[in-house]
Amino acid sequence: METMDDYKEELEASFRRIKEGDIISGTVIDVNEEQVTLDLRYYAPGIIKVEDISSDPDFAVLEQVHVGDVIEASVIRTDDGAGNILLSKKEANDELAWEKLQRMLEEETTVTVRIKESVKAGVVAYLEGIRAFIPASQISLNYVENTDEWIGKEIPVRVITVDAAKEKLVLSGKAVAREEEAEARNHRISMIVPGTVLEGTVESLMPYGAFVSLGDGLSGLVHISQICGRRIGKPSEVLKVGQKVKAKVLNTNDNKISLSMKALEEEMVDTEGAADLAEYTSKESMGTSLGSLLAGIKLD
């Protein structure tokens, strides 16, 4: 049997005092093109006019707000003349969004935004209802010359600058793209089996070794001690940039490809030596017989 205790929470909520300026939350119970109605667990419902929901010029209330959504909003008036609590999500957003954006910055949260317009040196998007700037150098991995081509595109981004006092919000798609590229690269490296012989092009020479481009965005290092069998003072004594080489994969520890030309050279020498030995043994066998063995023995 139900008792008053079963309704204690609802009763306390309905008798609480709501004041102008309070930030309260409610559940969406109705959406139309003019306003959103919230259940505030109060004796009066909350109303948010469409123009008070978002600063995003492309905001579409019927597409982006649904029955059951929980919305935080600021109280504009405790009575709109029709017995409703008049609310503004935009005003609440001005207070709450910057705190949320700061957390996104600290936690390095990845979110997806839609680019709305092209401006000088970058593009504009909206995050948590706040206008955000994405520099042309931060849209993707490479600098974007024609920012108009990105209008309407959705990209994953990270918050890199938050300044509520100056209302400055800066995002970066490059930070996310760089991580995604690194993950894809590491996956490709993990598929390489040590002992595999790869062909590549010498792309740079350093005092400690040579970097070899292996294609598909991968490079490997041939340490100076692994370039050849003889001792050399610097890689340029044996190699030059642009030279095609073959090398054996030693390991892929820490997502770095270690190569050895020396190991491949030694294998070739061993193989050739074995072939020479086989050929020599074969010739000796053909030229050796029981008669020839006995020919060298003197009998008394």
Steps between C-alpha positions, in 0.01 A plus 500: 500500500641840400575751774596867514867393520471367145428853381737680739756585232236624256331707768825661612585581139159655435522726806856619443538864414620591153653845455603703197861426410488141632637230274268200508459182298189343357389220269362587158131404474410691183681654202364721225641759262441784748593361839609208716301399812679351800376301796676669792340277766340822614143624510563693181670379177801670346491664157802578281436706191692375195702822477618442858632147441816542292725760340574266212349659186432154355328367810190293413286441807295211358819316397714569804257496793290194582246394761691346792807723463622665820575871459661747737370855472502831682179648647406825323156548661317293757171574325465573130139613546364158414616322815824366350863543607677684218850363441807561284745229408728760338542690828569182694738395230702817546567388858515122464654455156832661585538270800426199280739624232772540761448137603520396134833682476640337814373150411599532131149401395436432132171635361354540153400843369357624171686784330256788448695770322835604361671804650842659469772244578259223596145379551222529760306226678281487811567288806265498797329795333818706507654640183839337447791578268706234324819642343577388143813333636290294744220372275689193383852357493601741224443874475169571323524765229134504389293500818175544304524134397454396863168676561236245597751226580503325838840442657620360834674768708660575834474818704841671510413846639227606745474858624155578641593859589589578139239257362778330308463136400749333263473144368740270317423223256871449436558366852244224444615427143859467619397243762289305249790496256736377772259221595467391137879515456560295816251242378687468169828461688351229723422297188868487397668173600863518620724322249308635202713645222375841383601728217507876537667827416757680715326822599754652740846437642588572862829450687347199676338332200268524199124540483338294228156580359303176470185645346149529647625773732751274675872548554763286665843567646813314395743569783856573385610169651246318284582657163779265397743241632800729510546787743410841354532852639178637355206365296582718200810284439265227380161657433353806335155660517265361236681168480286185480593245767381173649512431872384243751259596780670446837209610721207741530539590867327820619336531156839568341633291213862391546666376181825326415675494162790323667285202602376464144857525370615230742215273396597542136863418578398192698271387219766556235758324719273203544441489125877512432557224754231286342649555157854422624388181679313389192812546280724313747259210513504471123880497487556259787475121456622187673791472248619850564489443872713188470741664257669689777569193710841331467515124549820332623 
